[in-house]
Each structure stands twice: as structure tokens, then as C-alpha cells.
Amino acid sequence: MPVLPSEQRVTEITWTDTYRINGSTMRGFAISENKDKWYVQLKLESEQHKEAFQRHSLAGLTMNVVTEETPNRPKAHKYAFDMESYLKSNGSVGQLQISQYELLEQKSGFITFMAGQRFKMKQHIQEHFPISLQAEAEALLIGSREQMSTDMQTAYETLGITHLFAISGLHVALIVWLIYEMMIRLGVRRETANWLLIITLPLYALLAGGAPSVWRSVSVTEIVLISMLLQRKIAIDDAFSLSIIGFVFLTPWIIFQIGFQLSYLAAFSLIFSSILLKSSHYYLFQSFIITAVCQLIVYPILLYHFYEISISSFLANLVFVPLFSFVILPLNLLILLLTFILPSITEVLFLFYEPVRGMLDIFILKLGTLPYQMWNPANPAVEIILIAYLSVCFLLVSLERKKSRFISIILFLFVIGFIQISPYFDSSTRISFVNVGQGDCILIEMPFRKQIIMIDTGGLLRFDQESWKQTNEPYEIGRQVVLPFLKGKGINTIDTLIITHADADHMEGAEEVLRGVVIKEIHITPGSGEKEVMNDLWMEIEKRGIPVYEKKAGDIIVSDYFHFQYLYPMDEIYEGNNDSLVLSMRNNYFHGLFIGDLEEQGELDLVEYYSHVLHQMDVLKVGHHGSKTSSIEQFLTLVQPDVAIIQAGFENRYGHPHPEVVERLRKLDIPYLQTGTNGTIEVKINKSGDMSVMIP
């Protein structure tokens, strides 16, 4: 992350219309006095300040600020949200953390005025639409998806219909048609109507949030309309090309935006597949071809960015595209218009529309829970992405020309198959210590993916907050860190999930993991299942019918490659950290030990009972995040690992790892790594037994 040099300290910023107030934090993009664009974070001081900022559009608001350097945190893992890429794709030079600010003025200007109108439109929707319909109306009418719940977003992603809430070519086409037909019916000349469209379309793009899909549609429409008025009608593919050139010339960084890439690729596929689209006059078949062509052209880039694609989208789009395009979107436009001119009628309409729309949401949520809808092979290398695109282009060209179709289909399926099975070629064993902040999560992959074991899932300790400080959607380690890691690796099934003990930072993320992948069985330490912190997890376990087994010293996990044995606890009375499940993983050339939050007494027990086997280890997962109460000298002297891994968060509030533990490791010449500072750490053991440790 770029660090702000002292001689370039920002002292004044002007907010853009891209910002969000969530909980006690305001985040968004602002322009500094030297015209650089920054991603700014501001901690709100009080509920009154929050309400004052929420009351008006902040676009154009200028502040004097005192900034701090943003800590250079490592990414959680290579599949996690990449802040640097996000900043680059938005033309930002870096991040600013505001520690003090003073309001100066609200700058005026056309863009600021339009941002204000969009803000007023959002307020109008929130005042006149029922709460249950506000998220849909904001997404469809002004391109804002801030209110959409996580469950609904997940369901739409699973069905492959998220694009319905991105204002796109179909939305713009409908708006153009409505405005044009209205003007013609009112007696406006066609030439005048075209000029009015040329003027109003950019205004609509600004009101709709200015997403790449909106500007792509508007710019192409503008180019075609202008060419018609100049009596030099331009071909749609030329207009499309000019639109791309204009975008890249004005904002080169936009090529890094996923929305830009997907929007132009989908439009490109439809423009240059006109012969295929005309091959049938049946609506359903044409709709299927449109969906198939779009999905084929974007599937490699979806795998590259999101590691999965929806299989059910082929059928779901046949139903939901016409439903949203010709029923739900026009209804929202009509209701919005009526809220301005005849608000009393909208109340009657909502009496009928709201329950029907609610039933549709329930149906979509149910569909989204059906299994086997997502293809999640793994994150392909760039070379594979390029080969996949070549196979797709060859397939579409051969289908259009009706030549070499068999060869092109075989090549396409071969590439698909290779992407699917490539992770299973790996003969090495991989142990990943996932950076989940202040918590534990370890993933063990056997050679050829024949067995997957996960030890803990990370999680957050939740503290009570004032209601105004609470975020709209709570941050979830399982959903936002662990699942993307599993998806990036193409892991859909975990054979054994081990919950070392009942602490939130070890198991709170398990609920989301259970919802995202198949878990065959769960191991817990005796007595821990009765703890209150486990209640929500038990509900998810029972819902999915997953067998749960209490394990203690002497129990094993059957494996073809390693001997997995639990060394601890030795009794069935759960008393906390010192009853953590301790797992030994060993064969002729490797020995690893994972000890959860084991503290001094537990380590002394290991020294007493297992001194004959716990010596000269290869890898040790340090107990209790490097706390002062663990990693005693007798234990470390016995195990003397080649590398010790500490799972502790970046600049965590507990000061882990404790300086005494660090000093002890140094004194004994034990190399150590910490997930909070090094990111996710991967230990690779090849088939000959050689071990390597990899960090980002």
C-alpha cells in the first residue's frame, strides 16, 4: 500500500459522491488539494455527527484534515480482497486515515449538483417505498446496492443473476424507448427527440451512479444517435469500439475494474454473435443462446476474479431476465413516477406488490440454497485464462461458420476438464496457516487432494456497542476470509473439521464455513459442545446433519499419508484453553504439532507424557497466539521445531506474541513467523520429504 511521504501530507480534501457511512466509520474517495484521488477513512465522533453527515450529500464537501499513515497490513491471503487493486481500479493513489478534521465549505459544480440529485432520489425512495422494497428500488433505479442483504446477494450470485441489479444496456434501452415514445406521442419531432436524448442520457448515467455498464450503454447510444443526426450512421461495433477508446483515453485505470471488464466482454459477445442469435426465431431458444454466449465469454474472467461460476444461471436467466426486465423494472419506474405525482395510488399498489415481491424473494432464497449450483475448480493461472479464451473464441466462430464444430467442442471441454482436475495433480502436502486476524485457522491438504483437514475456522470476539456504531452487516471471518481461501483453492469438501476448543477466535467462523462447503465430520474436545458460544454452530450442524465426535488423547484420524493422533486432552472435563485438542501429524520425513490455545500446564503434560516423540519437530503451531501463558522453555527446548508459526493478528490488542515468548524463541534459535505480519503462511512438503515455507 502506498505510504504518504511527509513532504506530501494532505491537508485539504473534497469528498466525491463515492462514499459510504457504515456504523461509526465513513469511507470513500476524496480529492486532495493537489488533485490526487485518495481512499479516505474517517472515524465519526458521535451519533450526532453521523446523523449530520447522513442528512445531505457529501459530494463537494471540503475539509481541513490531519491525516495518519495507514498501517501496511498484509493481505489475509492471495485470494482475499485486494485493496491495492481496488485503489488502482478507481484511480486512487493510496489511503488516508483522518484523525482530525474541520469543515470548510460545500463546493458547487455540475457533478456535485447531480450527486446531490442522486442523493435526494435515494432519500425519496426511502421515504416512499416500503422497507422491504427499498433495496430493490435503489439498485434498479439509481444503481445503489448498499441496502441489499448478504443472504439475498448470495442467492443472486448462486443463481447467476446478480447482473439484473446492475444498471446495464437493457435498463438504458428501456429508458431510451420510454422517453423517446413519450416525446413522439407528445408531438415532438424525431430529430428534436434525438437531441433531447443526447442531452438527457448522460444526466441519467450520473443519477444512476455512473457504473461502467451504464456509461458503456449510454456512450454507445450517444455515438449512434449523433451519427444518425449527422446522417453518417455508424455501425454498432464501431460505436462500441469508440466507446472503449474514449473510456481508456479519459480514465485509463478503468480497465482494472471488474465491472468494466465484464460489461464490455458481455456486450462484445452479443454484438459479434448476431448470426448465432438469428439462428432461431423462438424466444426461449434465443434467450438461451444469449445467456450461453454471455456466460461463455465471461467464464474465464469470472474464474480469475471470483474462482467460481454459477451453473444454474443458464436456466435462471431464462426466467428472471424477462421477469426483471419487463415486469419488475417497469413497475419500479412506474411506482417511482407515481410517488411524485399521485403518491396515494402507490400505497394501494404496494398493498398488492409488496407481498408478491416478498414471495418471490423467498422463492429466490430457496433456489439459492439448492446444492451443486456453483462450479468452483480453483483460481486458474493467467496462462490458463488465455487458453480458455482461445478455446471459447474458436468454439463460437466454428458454431457460427458451421465448420470444425466437433473439434472446437472437444477443445473447449478439454480446457474445462483440465481446469477442473489440475489441482488434483499436486503430489505435495500443503499446510496453510490462514491469516484470520486474532484467531486460528489451519488447512491441511493431502497429496492429490485425497483428504482435506481443517483445524479451527477463526472468528471474532463480539463486544457490545452503542446501536449507532453497529454496522449494517457484521464482518464475518468465515464468509469474508476463510471461504474465499477455500474457493480460491477449489476446495468444496472438507473431510474433517477440528474445533480445538470453544473460544470464538477459533470457531465463530465455522457457521459460514458450514454454509459454504460440505463438511463430512466434526471433531471437538470433550465437554466443549455444552458451552454457550457453541449454540449457533450446533443449530447449523443439526440443520446439515453433520456427525460430531468428541476426541481426546489416543484417538486418531485415518489417513493414507500421515499418522494423525490426538495427544491432548487427557480427561473429559472441559476447562478452557488447557483442554484444547492437540494434533500430531507425522510420517517418516515430517512431524508437525498443532496445539490450539494450550497453555503452561498443558505443555508440561506434553513434556511429561510425550518426551520420547516430541523432539526435533519440523513445524510447531505455537500455543495461544504466542501468549505469555504458553510456550514455556521446557516445551520449546523439547520440540525445537525448524519453524514455529504464531497465529496472531496485526497489531492486536493483546500484544501477542508476548515479548517474553519472542525472546525465548530467539534464545533457542527457533525461527518463527506470524500470520498477522507475514500473511497466510504455507508449508509445502514434496513427495521426497523436502519441506519449504512460503509467505506472500
KEFIDO-6224 format. One record per residue (C-alpha): x, z, y. Coordinates in steps of 0.05 Angstrom, whole numbers, plus 5000, padded with zeros to 4 digits. Example, Ala and Ser with C-alpha at 12.3 -4.5 7.8 and 13.67 -1.06 7.14 Angstrom:
BEGIN
> X|Z|Y
> 5246|5156|4910 $
> 5273|5143|4979 $
//
This chain:
BEGIN
> X|Z|Y
> 5000|5000|5000 $
> 5029|4982|5068 $
> 5055|5043|5106 $
> 5043|5046|5180 $
> 5111|5045|5216 $
> 5119|5097|5271 $
> 5131|5044|5325 $
> 5065|5010|5307 $
> 5020|5070|5309 $
> 4948|5051|5322 $
> 4916|5089|5379 $
> 4852|5049|5390 $
> 4805|5017|5341 $
> 4740|4977|5346 $
> 4693|4981|5286 $
> 4667|4916|5255 $
> 4599|4912|5221 $
> 4631|4923|5153 $
> 4628|4998|5143 $
> 4592|5050|5102 $
> 4574|5122|5113 $
> 4571|5159|5047 $
> 4570|5234|5042 $
> 4617|5263|5093 $
> 4661|5201|5098 $
> 4656|5137|5138 $
> 4696|5078|5112 $
> 4702|5007|5135 $
> 4741|4955|5173 $
> 4763|4961|5245 $
> 4806|4921|5293 $
> 4864|4955|5327 $
> 4888|4943|5399 $
> 4938|4891|5374 $
> 4882|4853|5338 $
> 4903|4874|5268 $
> 4848|4889|5218 $
> 4852|4957|5183 $
> 4812|4992|5130 $
> 4794|5058|5163 $
> 4772|5125|5133 $
> 4742|5179|5177 $
> 4721|5248|5154 $
> 4657|5268|5190 $
> 4659|5337|5221 $
> 4586|5357|5217 $
> 4516|5336|5196 $
> 4501|5323|5270 $
> 4559|5274|5276 $
> 4536|5239|5213 $
> 4465|5232|5239 $
> 4490|5206|5306 $
> 4532|5152|5272 $
> 4474|5133|5226 $
> 4426|5123|5284 $
> 4458|5060|5313 $
> 4501|5001|5292 $
> 4574|5019|5299 $
> 4597|4947|5306 $
> 4636|4943|5371 $
> 4645|5019|5377 $
> 4714|5034|5405 $
> 4752|5098|5392 $
> 4817|5130|5413 $
> 4846|5156|5348 $
> 4902|5197|5319 $
> 4920|5169|5250 $
> 4956|5195|5189 $
> 4994|5156|5137 $
> 4951|5142|5076 $
> 4983|5172|5013 $
> 5013|5119|4969 $
> 4973|5135|4907 $
> 4987|5096|4843 $
> 4930|5055|4813 $
> 4894|5091|4757 $
> 4915|5033|4712 $
> 4924|4959|4715 $
> 4851|4945|4702 $
> 4826|4993|4755 $
> 4801|4975|4825 $
> 4860|4946|4863 $
> 4858|4970|4935 $
> 4915|4924|4956 $
> 4878|4863|4931 $
> 4814|4885|4965 $
> 4850|4893|5031 $
> 4884|4826|5023 $
> 4818|4791|5007 $
> 4789|4819|5071 $
> 4847|4800|5116 $
> 4867|4873|5126 $
> 4939|4895|5139 $
> 4932|4965|5110 $
> 4896|5031|5112 $
> 4886|5083|5166 $
> 4865|5156|5157 $
> 4836|5183|5222 $
> 4850|5256|5236 $
> 4822|5258|5307 $
> 4780|5211|5348 $
> 4748|5204|5417 $
> 4691|5156|5430 $
> 4705|5106|5486 $
> 4653|5051|5492 $
> 4607|5003|5454 $
> 4635|4934|5466 $
> 4586|4877|5475 $
> 4590|4806|5449 $
> 4552|4757|5407 $
> 4578|4781|5339 $
> 4565|4853|5359 $
> 4495|4835|5382 $
> 4480|4801|5315 $
> 4507|4861|5277 $
> 4460|4904|5317 $
> 4402|4860|5299 $
> 4420|4864|5226 $
> 4424|4940|5232 $
> 4355|4941|5265 $
> 4328|4897|5209 $
> 4354|4946|5158 $
> 4321|5004|5195 $
> 4256|4964|5199 $
> 4257|4953|5123 $
> 4270|5027|5111 $
> 4212|5046|5157 $
> 4160|4997|5130 $
> 4178|4987|5056 $
> 4166|5039|5002 $
> 4230|5074|4979 $
> 4226|5041|4911 $
> 4226|4972|4942 $
> 4277|4982|4997 $
> 4339|4967|4956 $
> 4309|4901|4932 $
> 4286|4881|5002 $
> 4354|4898|5034 $
> 4391|4858|4981 $
> 4346|4797|4983 $
> 4334|4794|5058 $
> 4398|4819|5092 $
> 4448|4819|5035 $
> 4458|4895|5032 $
> 4464|4926|4963 $
> 4484|4996|4984 $
> 4418|5028|4961 $
> 4416|4997|4892 $
> 4424|5050|4838 $
> 4481|5048|4788 $
> 4433|5042|4729 $
> 4399|4981|4758 $
> 4465|4948|4776 $
> 4490|4960|4705 $
> 4426|4929|4676 $
> 4432|4868|4721 $
> 4505|4859|4702 $
> 4488|4865|4628 $
> 4435|4811|4634 $
> 4480|4768|4677 $
> 4431|4764|4735 $
> 4468|4802|4789 $
> 4475|4737|4828 $
> 4400|4740|4842 $
> 4414|4794|4894 $
> 4470|4755|4927 $
> 4440|4711|4982 $
> 4460|4642|4958 $
> 4444|4568|4962 $
> 4374|4577|4934 $
> 4358|4630|4986 $
> 4384|4587|5042 $
> 4348|4526|5015 $
> 4283|4564|5014 $
> 4293|4589|5085 $
> 4311|4519|5109 $
> 4250|4490|5075 $
> 4203|4543|5103 $
> 4229|4536|5175 $
> 4230|4460|5172 $
> 4160|4454|5143 $
> 4134|4504|5194 $
> 4163|4465|5252 $
> 4137|4398|5225 $
> 4067|4429|5217 $
> 4071|4453|5290 $
> 4085|4382|5312 $
> 4160|4387|5325 $
> 4197|4321|5318 $
> 4242|4316|5257 $
> 4305|4305|5299 $
> 4289|4366|5341 $
> 4274|4406|5278 $
> 4342|4388|5250 $
> 4377|4410|5315 $
> 4339|4476|5313 $
> 4360|4487|5241 $
> 4433|4473|5260 $
> 4427|4527|5313 $
> 4388|4579|5273 $
> 4424|4575|5206 $
> 4488|4609|5230 $
> 4445|4663|5261 $
> 4411|4674|5193 $
> 4480|4676|5159 $
> 4501|4733|5207 $
> 4435|4770|5195 $
> 4445|4762|5120 $
> 4512|4796|5121 $
> 4558|4735|5122 $
> 4577|4736|5048 $
> 4617|4675|5023 $
> 4557|4649|4985 $
> 4515|4650|5049 $
> 4567|4615|5092 $
> 4581|4564|5036 $
> 4507|4545|5034 $
> 4499|4546|5110 $
> 4562|4507|5124 $
> 4546|4452|5074 $
> 4475|4447|5101 $
> 4502|4444|5173 $
> 4551|4388|5156 $
> 4497|4347|5122 $
> 4447|4357|5179 $
> 4498|4339|5232 $
> 4518|4276|5194 $
> 4445|4256|5189 $
> 4436|4265|5264 $
> 4498|4223|5277 $
> 4469|4171|5229 $
> 4531|4176|5185 $
> 4501|4213|5127 $
> 4556|4247|5087 $
> 4557|4256|5012 $
> 4544|4326|4987 $
> 4611|4330|4952 $
> 4647|4311|5016 $
> 4607|4363|5054 $
> 4626|4414|5001 $
> 4700|4396|5008 $
> 4697|4401|5084 $
> 4665|4469|5077 $
> 4722|4495|5033 $
> 4775|4465|5081 $
> 4741|4497|5140 $
> 4737|4565|5106 $
> 4810|4565|5085 $
> 4833|4540|5153 $
> 4795|4594|5192 $
> 4805|4652|5143 $
> 4860|4636|5091 $
> 4854|4706|5059 $
> 4783|4690|5036 $
> 4810|4653|4975 $
> 4825|4722|4945 $
> 4752|4743|4949 $
> 4717|4742|4881 $
> 4651|4723|4915 $
> 4684|4662|4947 $
> 4715|4640|4881 $
> 4650|4648|4841 $
> 4605|4617|4894 $
> 4646|4554|4904 $
> 4660|4546|4829 $
> 4586|4551|4812 $
> 4567|4502|4867 $
> 4623|4456|4846 $
> 4598|4455|4774 $
> 4527|4436|4795 $
> 4549|4382|4844 $
> 4594|4347|4795 $
> 4547|4355|4735 $
> 4490|4315|4764 $
> 4490|4266|4705 $
> 4482|4324|4655 $
> 4427|4354|4698 $
> 4389|4288|4698 $
> 4394|4280|4623 $
> 4325|4313|4614 $
> 4261|4316|4654 $
> 4238|4380|4621 $
> 4243|4440|4667 $
> 4264|4491|4614 $
> 4319|4445|4588 $
> 4344|4430|4658 $
> 4344|4505|4674 $
> 4384|4518|4611 $
> 4435|4464|4629 $
> 4442|4492|4699 $
> 4454|4562|4672 $
> 4502|4537|4618 $
> 4543|4494|4665 $
> 4550|4551|4716 $
> 4568|4601|4661 $
> 4619|4555|4630 $
> 4655|4541|4696 $
> 4659|4614|4717 $
> 4671|4648|4650 $
> 4747|4647|4653 $
> 4749|4677|4722 $
> 4697|4729|4703 $
> 4741|4750|4644 $
> 4801|4752|4690 $
> 4767|4798|4742 $
> 4716|4837|4701 $
> 4741|4830|4628 $
> 4672|4815|4602 $
> 4614|4766|4610 $
> 4540|4770|4592 $
> 4518|4731|4531 $
> 4445|4744|4544 $
> 4449|4711|4614 $
> 4434|4643|4583 $
> 4364|4667|4565 $
> 4355|4719|4620 $
> 4367|4668|4675 $
> 4314|4622|4647 $
> 4263|4677|4662 $
> 4290|4714|4721 $
> 4316|4657|4765 $
> 4248|4625|4775 $
> 4215|4694|4779 $
> 4261|4718|4834 $
> 4267|4651|4870 $
> 4194|4630|4872 $
> 4157|4697|4868 $
> 4197|4758|4888 $
> 4239|4728|4945 $
> 4180|4692|4979 $
> 4138|4755|4971 $
> 4192|4796|5005 $
> 4197|4745|5061 $
> 4121|4745|5070 $
> 4117|4821|5070 $
> 4174|4826|5120 $
> 4138|4777|5166 $
> 4072|4816|5159 $
> 4106|4882|5176 $
> 4118|4853|5245 $
> 4050|4820|5257 $
> 4000|4854|5211 $
> 4030|4919|5184 $
> 3964|4946|5159 $
> 3958|4888|5109 $
> 4026|4905|5079 $
> 4002|4974|5060 $
> 3948|4940|5018 $
> 3998|4891|4988 $
> 4045|4949|4969 $
> 3989|4983|4931 $
> 3990|4924|4882 $
> 4062|4900|4887 $
> 4099|4967|4881 $
> 4072|4987|4812 $
> 4080|4917|4785 $
> 4152|4914|4811 $
> 4164|4983|4782 $
> 4142|4959|4713 $
> 4189|4900|4719 $
> 4247|4948|4735 $
> 4230|4989|4673 $
> 4230|4925|4632 $
> 4297|4904|4660 $
> 4327|4972|4647 $
> 4302|4969|4575 $
> 4331|4900|4565 $
> 4397|4924|4594 $
> 4404|4977|4541 $
> 4399|4928|4483 $
> 4465|4924|4445 $
> 4513|4865|4436 $
> 4497|4831|4502 $
> 4567|4831|4530 $
> 4628|4793|4507 $
> 4689|4836|4521 $
> 4750|4806|4488 $
> 4806|4833|4534 $
> 4837|4814|4600 $
> 4869|4746|4587 $
> 4936|4725|4616 $
> 4936|4674|4673 $
> 4962|4620|4626 $
> 4903|4630|4580 $
> 4856|4626|4640 $
> 4885|4558|4658 $
> 4879|4533|4587 $
> 4807|4558|4585 $
> 4791|4518|4648 $
> 4823|4456|4619 $
> 4780|4463|4556 $
> 4716|4473|4598 $
> 4731|4412|4642 $
> 4747|4370|4580 $
> 4681|4393|4548 $
> 4638|4377|4609 $
> 4670|4309|4620 $
> 4663|4290|4547 $
> 4589|4312|4545 $
> 4575|4272|4608 $
> 4611|4209|4583 $
> 4587|4219|4512 $
> 4657|4209|4485 $
> 4702|4255|4444 $
> 4648|4308|4444 $
> 4666|4335|4375 $
> 4739|4344|4395 $
> 4722|4376|4461 $
> 4674|4425|4428 $
> 4726|4444|4376 $
> 4779|4454|4430 $
> 4730|4496|4471 $
> 4712|4540|4411 $
> 4785|4546|4392 $
> 4803|4574|4460 $
> 4744|4622|4457 $
> 4765|4645|4388 $
> 4838|4654|4410 $
> 4817|4697|4469 $
> 4774|4739|4422 $
> 4826|4752|4367 $
> 4891|4753|4407 $
> 4891|4830|4416 $
> 4889|4836|4340 $
> 4957|4801|4333 $
> 4994|4861|4361 $
> 5033|4896|4306 $
> 5056|4953|4351 $
> 5025|5021|4360 $
> 5007|5038|4432 $
> 4993|5107|4462 $
> 4965|5105|4533 $
> 4963|5167|4576 $
> 4909|5145|4625 $
> 4914|5167|4697 $
> 4846|5201|4705 $
> 4869|5247|4762 $
> 4869|5321|4745 $
> 4849|5314|4673 $
> 4869|5288|4604 $
> 4853|5221|4571 $
> 4897|5191|4517 $
> 4883|5127|4478 $
> 4918|5112|4412 $
> 4915|5041|4385 $
> 4938|5028|4314 $
> 4973|4963|4295 $
> 4927|4902|4294 $
> 4872|4946|4326 $
> 4854|4974|4257 $
> 4839|5042|4285 $
> 4826|5070|4355 $
> 4831|5144|4371 $
> 4816|5174|4440 $
> 4836|5245|4458 $
> 4793|5270|4516 $
> 4760|5228|4570 $
> 4778|5261|4635 $
> 4726|5287|4683 $
> 4714|5324|4748 $
> 4702|5396|4764 $
> 4639|5393|4807 $
> 4634|5441|4864 $
> 4571|5457|4904 $
> 4568|5421|4971 $
> 4522|5420|5030 $
> 4469|5367|5019 $
> 4494|5323|5077 $
> 4563|5319|5045 $
> 4537|5294|4978 $
> 4549|5221|4963 $
> 4494|5172|4944 $
> 4525|5160|4876 $
> 4574|5213|4848 $
> 4643|5190|4829 $
> 4647|5187|4753 $
> 4715|5185|4718 $
> 4685|5158|4653 $
> 4649|5100|4686 $
> 4698|5083|4741 $
> 4765|5096|4707 $
> 4761|5102|4631 $
> 4711|5047|4616 $
> 4747|4994|4658 $
> 4811|5013|4620 $
> 4776|5003|4553 $
> 4743|4938|4577 $
> 4810|4911|4603 $
> 4839|4922|4534 $
> 4778|4892|4500 $
> 4761|4957|4463 $
> 4688|4962|4445 $
> 4692|5013|4389 $
> 4728|5080|4383 $
> 4735|5106|4312 $
> 4748|5178|4332 $
> 4737|5213|4398 $
> 4771|5281|4402 $
> 4747|5332|4453 $
> 4804|5382|4453 $
> 4763|5437|4487 $
> 4703|5448|4531 $
> 4732|5440|4601 $
> 4703|5390|4650 $
> 4770|5357|4664 $
> 4776|5339|4590 $
> 4704|5320|4571 $
> 4660|5309|4632 $
> 4672|5234|4629 $
> 4651|5229|4556 $
> 4577|5215|4572 $
> 4594|5150|4608 $
> 4643|5130|4553 $
> 4589|5140|4500 $
> 4543|5094|4540 $
> 4596|5041|4547 $
> 4627|5035|4478 $
> 4610|5051|4406 $
> 4636|5119|4382 $
> 4637|5127|4306 $
> 4651|5202|4304 $
> 4670|5260|4350 $
> 4716|5319|4335 $
> 4710|5384|4374 $
> 4744|5451|4369 $
> 4703|5506|4334 $
> 4653|5541|4377 $
> 4663|5497|4439 $
> 4598|5460|4428 $
> 4559|5521|4450 $
> 4588|5521|4520 $
> 4541|5502|4577 $
> 4588|5448|4602 $
> 4575|5410|4537 $
> 4499|5408|4545 $
> 4493|5339|4577 $
> 4542|5310|4528 $
> 4502|5337|4469 $
> 4440|5302|4496 $
> 4478|5235|4497 $
> 4507|5249|4427 $
> 4438|5263|4397 $
> 4408|5203|4432 $
> 4460|5158|4398 $
> 4462|5195|4331 $
> 4538|5204|4331 $
> 4565|5253|4278 $
> 4603|5312|4307 $
> 4654|5352|4266 $
> 4688|5418|4283 $
> 4762|5414|4266 $
> 4817|5466|4261 $
> 4888|5475|4234 $
> 4899|5436|4169 $
> 4846|5383|4179 $
> 4868|5311|4181 $
> 4847|5243|4207 $
> 4855|5189|4154 $
> 4900|5131|4177 $
> 4940|5076|4143 $
> 4998|5081|4192 $
> 5007|5154|4213 $
> 4994|5223|4186 $
> 4946|5255|4236 $
> 4938|5330|4227 $
> 4907|5385|4269 $
> 4955|5443|4278 $
> 4910|5487|4320 $
> 4865|5528|4329 $
> 4872|5574|4270 $
> 4806|5610|4277 $
> 4734|5592|4293 $
> 4724|5636|4354 $
> 4726|5595|4418 $
> 4761|5630|4475 $
> 4782|5572|4521 $
> 4848|5536|4532 $
> 4884|5570|4475 $
> 4834|5543|4426 $
> 4849|5470|4444 $
> 4853|5422|4387 $
> 4927|5406|4376 $
> 4941|5339|4341 $
> 5005|5319|4307 $
> 5018|5244|4298 $
> 5077|5226|4253 $
> 5108|5178|4204 $
> 5179|5162|4181 $
> 5202|5140|4250 $
> 5156|5173|4302 $
> 5129|5242|4318 $
> 5082|5257|4375 $
> 5045|5320|4394 $
> 4983|5326|4437 $
> 4966|5398|4455 $
> 4908|5396|4504 $
> 4909|5456|4550 $
> 4947|5502|4502 $
> 4980|5560|4539 $
> 5034|5610|4523 $
> 5002|5646|4464 $
> 4982|5581|4431 $
> 5053|5553|4439 $
> 5082|5617|4409 $
> 5036|5608|4349 $
> 5061|5536|4341 $
> 5133|5561|4344 $
> 5119|5614|4292 $
> 5079|5573|4242 $
> 5108|5502|4250 $
> 5181|5511|4269 $
> 5201|5471|4207 $
> 5165|5408|4231 $
> 5161|5412|4306 $
> 5232|5395|4325 $
> 5264|5334|4358 $
> 5197|5303|4376 $
> 5191|5233|4406 $
> 5132|5247|4453 $
> 5101|5312|4477 $
> 5037|5315|4517 $
> 5053|5376|4560 $
> 5001|5432|4556 $
> 4952|5449|4612 $
> 4976|5395|4660 $
> 5043|5430|4669 $
> 5013|5497|4689 $
> 5057|5559|4697 $
> 5019|5589|4638 $
> 5045|5536|4589 $
> 5109|5500|4569 $
> 5147|5564|4552 $
> 5222|5557|4539 $
> 5218|5575|4465 $
> 5168|5520|4452 $
> 5205|5467|4493 $
> 5271|5486|4460 $
> 5239|5475|4392 $
> 5204|5409|4403 $
> 5258|5379|4450 $
> 5219|5314|4460 $
> 5251|5248|4480 $
> 5198|5244|4534 $
> 5146|5294|4559 $
> 5082|5268|4591 $
> 5045|5311|4642 $
> 4973|5292|4657 $
> 4963|5319|4727 $
> 4930|5289|4788 $
> 4965|5262|4850 $
> 4977|5320|4899 $
> 4927|5362|4861 $
> 4900|5428|4889 $
> 4932|5469|4833 $
> 5003|5448|4847 $
> 5012|5420|4777 $
> 5063|5412|4748 $
> 5087|5480|4768 $
> 5159|5482|4796 $
> 5180|5531|4741 $
> 5157|5482|4688 $
> 5193|5425|4721 $
> 5256|5467|4726 $
> 5251|5486|4653 $
> 5245|5412|4632 $
> 5306|5395|4674 $
> 5346|5453|4647 $
> 5333|5429|4576 $
> 5348|5356|4595 $
> 5277|5334|4576 $
> 5256|5271|4614 $
> 5185|5275|4639 $
> 5133|5230|4671 $
> 5069|5249|4708 $
> 5006|5205|4708 $
> 4988|5226|4779 $
> 5053|5198|4807 $
> 5072|5145|4756 $
> 5002|5119|4739 $
> 4979|5105|4669 $
> 5038|5112|4620 $
> 5041|5072|4556 $
> 5085|5088|4497 $
> 5097|5029|4451 $
> 5124|5036|4380 $
> 5141|4970|4347 $
> 5137|4957|4273 $
> 5211|4973|4264 $
> 5201|5041|4296 $
> 5234|5029|4363 $
> 5198|5065|4420 $
> 5192|5043|4492 $
> 5158|5077|4550 $
> 5124|5032|4602 $
> 5097|5050|4670 $
> 5066|5004|4723 $
//
